[in-house]
Amino acid sequence: MGAVIQCRDLNVEIGDRLLLSEINLDVDRSQSVAIMGRSGSGKTTLLHALSGLHSLTPGSLIVTGKDVGRLSSKERSYFRLHSIGLVLQFGELLPELTVAENVGLQLALQGKANPGRVNELLDAVALSEHANSFPGRLSGGELQRAAIARAVAARPPVLLADEPTGALDEDLAHLIVRLLITTARAEHAALVLVTHDPEIAAYADIQFKIRGKRLVPL
């Protein structure tokens, strides 16, 4: 089986601006990759490209066997729904839904509501007692644990994490990144996370840095 994510000489342009140049990246199932770089270097842009949110010219991006650059807008939306799990810096849970409803949201959107799967994941991230709580009652660490559970609920082959520990203190950040990587491995998902923190990046199997619009191995 080939890599879940395969980038070949990928360029990302917006208007007449070249944001990323000649990106080459392979990520297998259960493998974690950390992307570092200064603010504005293109880390988040790369995640957006991997999820099909940016046009890609030239080069190619194959994710789960699909040529993302050739998908229509409708096909990209379907691709993101079924193939991509996201963990963002502040969890980004919907405040009007309970923790359990947030975790099960992707399953519900796919027409595959599965309370048993939701309960299993809440137990895995030690949030069972907060299943019926609303996000406003959770701490920062609890929000991120819920976000991890939500991201993997529908078993997407790809997890993308954008500064998932950026809003947490040092000790909690290390706990969350370990949980994220362990969960990704257990779910056999390819994980790409971006971070400015070399200690967080060190937990990943492979580390890169964006320098001069290019992806450089560390």
C-alpha positions as CSV (number, residue, x, y, z in Angstrom):
1,M,0.0,0.0,0.0
2,G,1.3,3.5,-0.9
3,A,1.4,6.5,1.3
4,V,-1.9,8.0,2.3
5,I,-0.6,11.5,1.5
6,Q,1.7,12.0,-1.5
7,C,2.9,15.5,-2.5
8,R,5.1,15.8,-5.6
9,D,6.6,19.2,-6.5
10,L,3.6,20.9,-5.1
11,N,3.2,24.7,-5.5
12,V,0.5,26.8,-3.8
13,E,-0.3,30.2,-5.3
14,I,-2.9,32.7,-4.4
15,G,-3.3,35.4,-7.1
16,D,0.2,36.2,-8.2
17,R,1.8,35.2,-4.9
18,L,3.7,32.0,-4.5
19,L,3.1,30.7,-1.0
20,L,4.7,27.3,-1.1
21,S,7.2,25.9,-3.7
22,E,8.1,22.4,-4.8
23,I,6.7,20.6,-1.7
24,N,7.4,16.9,-1.5
25,L,5.9,14.9,1.3
26,D,4.8,11.3,1.9
27,V,2.9,10.2,5.0
28,D,1.8,6.7,5.7
29,R,-1.0,5.4,7.9
30,S,-0.2,5.6,11.6
31,Q,2.7,7.9,10.8
32,S,3.0,11.4,12.3
33,V,4.8,14.3,10.7
34,A,5.5,17.7,12.3
35,I,5.9,20.9,10.3
36,M,7.7,23.8,11.9
37,G,8.4,27.3,10.7
38,R,8.2,30.9,11.7
39,S,4.9,32.7,11.8
40,G,3.8,33.4,8.2
41,S,6.0,30.8,6.7
42,G,3.2,28.8,5.2
43,K,2.5,26.1,7.8
44,T,-1.3,26.6,7.9
45,T,-1.3,27.1,4.1
46,L,0.2,23.7,3.7
47,L,-2.6,22.1,5.9
48,H,-5.2,24.0,3.8
49,A,-3.6,22.6,0.6
50,L,-3.7,19.1,2.0
51,S,-7.4,19.4,2.8
52,G,-8.2,20.7,-0.7
53,L,-8.8,24.3,0.2
54,H,-6.2,25.8,-2.1
55,S,-5.7,25.4,-5.9
56,L,-2.5,23.6,-6.6
57,T,-0.3,24.5,-9.6
58,P,1.9,22.9,-10.7
59,G,2.7,19.6,-9.0
60,S,0.4,16.9,-7.6
61,L,-1.3,16.0,-4.4
62,I,-2.6,12.4,-4.0
63,V,-4.6,11.7,-0.8
64,T,-6.1,8.3,-0.3
65,G,-5.6,7.6,-3.9
66,K,-7.4,10.7,-5.1
67,D,-5.8,13.4,-7.2
68,V,-7.0,16.4,-5.1
69,G,-6.0,19.0,-7.7
70,R,-8.4,17.4,-10.2
71,L,-11.5,17.3,-7.9
72,S,-14.4,19.7,-8.5
73,S,-15.5,22.0,-5.7
74,K,-18.3,19.6,-4.8
75,E,-16.0,16.6,-4.8
76,R,-13.5,18.5,-2.6
77,S,-16.2,19.1,0.0
78,Y,-17.1,15.4,0.0
79,F,-13.4,14.5,0.2
80,R,-13.0,16.8,3.3
81,L,-16.1,15.3,5.0
82,H,-15.0,11.7,4.5
83,S,-11.2,11.8,4.5
84,I,-10.0,14.6,6.7
85,G,-10.1,15.1,10.5
86,L,-9.2,18.5,11.9
87,V,-7.8,19.5,15.3
88,L,-7.4,23.3,15.6
89,Q,-5.7,25.5,18.2
90,F,-8.7,26.2,20.4
91,G,-10.7,23.0,19.8
92,E,-13.3,24.9,17.8
93,L,-16.2,22.9,19.3
94,L,-19.7,24.2,18.5
95,P,-20.9,25.9,21.6
96,E,-24.6,25.0,21.2
97,L,-23.9,21.3,21.1
98,T,-22.9,19.0,24.0
99,V,-19.5,17.4,24.1
100,A,-21.0,14.1,22.9
101,E,-22.9,15.8,20.1
102,N,-19.7,17.6,19.0
103,V,-17.7,14.3,19.0
104,G,-20.4,12.6,16.9
105,L,-20.9,15.5,14.5
106,Q,-18.9,14.1,11.6
107,L,-20.6,10.8,11.9
108,A,-24.0,12.5,11.9
109,L,-23.1,14.6,8.8
110,Q,-22.2,11.4,7.0
111,G,-25.5,9.8,8.0
112,K,-23.7,7.3,10.3
113,A,-24.7,8.4,13.8
114,N,-23.1,6.0,16.2
115,P,-23.6,6.7,20.0
116,G,-21.5,3.6,20.9
117,R,-18.5,5.0,18.9
118,V,-18.9,8.4,20.6
119,N,-19.0,6.8,24.1
120,E,-15.9,4.7,23.2
121,L,-14.0,7.8,22.2
122,L,-15.1,9.9,25.2
123,D,-13.9,7.1,27.4
124,A,-10.5,7.0,25.5
125,V,-9.9,10.7,26.1
126,A,-11.2,10.6,29.7
127,L,-14.3,12.8,29.0
128,S,-17.1,10.4,29.7
129,E,-18.3,12.5,32.7
130,H,-18.6,15.6,30.5
131,A,-20.6,13.9,27.7
132,N,-23.6,16.1,28.3
133,S,-21.7,19.2,29.2
134,F,-21.5,22.2,26.8
135,P,-18.0,23.3,25.6
136,G,-18.2,26.5,27.7
137,R,-17.8,24.5,30.8
138,L,-14.6,22.7,29.7
139,S,-11.0,23.7,30.3
140,G,-8.6,24.3,27.5
141,G,-7.1,20.8,27.8
142,E,-10.6,19.2,27.9
143,L,-11.6,21.1,24.8
144,Q,-8.6,19.7,22.9
145,R,-9.2,16.2,24.1
146,A,-12.8,16.5,22.8
147,A,-11.5,17.9,19.5
148,I,-9.2,14.9,19.1
149,A,-12.1,12.6,19.7
150,R,-14.2,14.5,17.2
151,A,-11.5,14.4,14.6
152,V,-11.1,10.6,14.6
153,A,-14.8,9.7,15.2
154,A,-15.5,8.9,11.6
155,R,-12.2,7.1,11.2
156,P,-10.7,9.5,8.5
157,P,-7.5,8.3,6.9
158,V,-5.9,11.8,7.4
159,L,-5.6,14.0,10.6
160,L,-4.5,17.6,10.2
161,A,-3.6,19.5,13.4
162,D,-3.0,23.3,13.3
163,E,-1.0,24.4,16.4
164,P,-3.1,21.9,18.6
165,T,-1.1,22.9,21.7
166,G,-0.5,26.6,21.0
167,A,-3.1,27.7,23.6
168,L,-2.0,25.3,26.4
169,D,0.6,25.6,29.1
170,E,3.8,23.5,28.7
171,D,2.8,20.4,30.8
172,L,-0.6,20.2,29.3
173,A,0.7,20.7,25.8
174,H,2.9,17.6,26.1
175,L,0.0,15.6,27.4
176,I,-2.2,16.6,24.5
177,V,0.4,16.0,21.8
178,R,1.1,12.5,23.2
179,L,-2.6,11.8,23.2
180,L,-3.0,13.1,19.6
181,I,-0.2,11.0,18.3
182,T,-1.2,7.9,20.2
183,T,-4.8,8.3,19.0
184,A,-3.8,8.7,15.4
185,R,-1.7,5.6,15.5
186,A,-4.5,3.6,17.1
187,E,-6.9,4.8,14.4
188,H,-4.3,4.1,11.7
189,A,-4.5,7.7,10.5
190,A,-1.8,9.7,8.8
191,L,-1.1,12.8,11.0
192,V,0.3,16.1,9.9
193,L,0.7,18.7,12.7
194,V,2.1,22.2,12.5
195,T,3.7,23.8,15.5
196,H,6.2,26.5,16.4
197,D,7.5,24.4,19.4
198,P,10.5,22.1,18.7
199,E,9.7,20.1,21.9
200,I,6.2,19.3,20.5
201,A,7.5,18.6,17.0
202,A,10.0,16.0,18.6
203,Y,7.1,13.7,19.4
204,A,6.3,13.1,15.7
205,D,8.0,10.4,13.7
206,I,9.4,12.9,11.2
207,Q,10.1,16.6,11.4
208,F,10.2,19.2,8.7
209,K,10.7,23.0,8.6
210,I,9.3,25.4,6.0
211,R,12.2,27.6,4.9
212,G,12.0,29.9,1.9
213,K,8.6,28.5,0.9
214,R,10.1,24.9,0.7
215,L,9.8,21.9,3.0
216,V,13.2,21.0,4.5
217,P,13.7,17.8,6.6
218,L,15.2,18.3,10.1
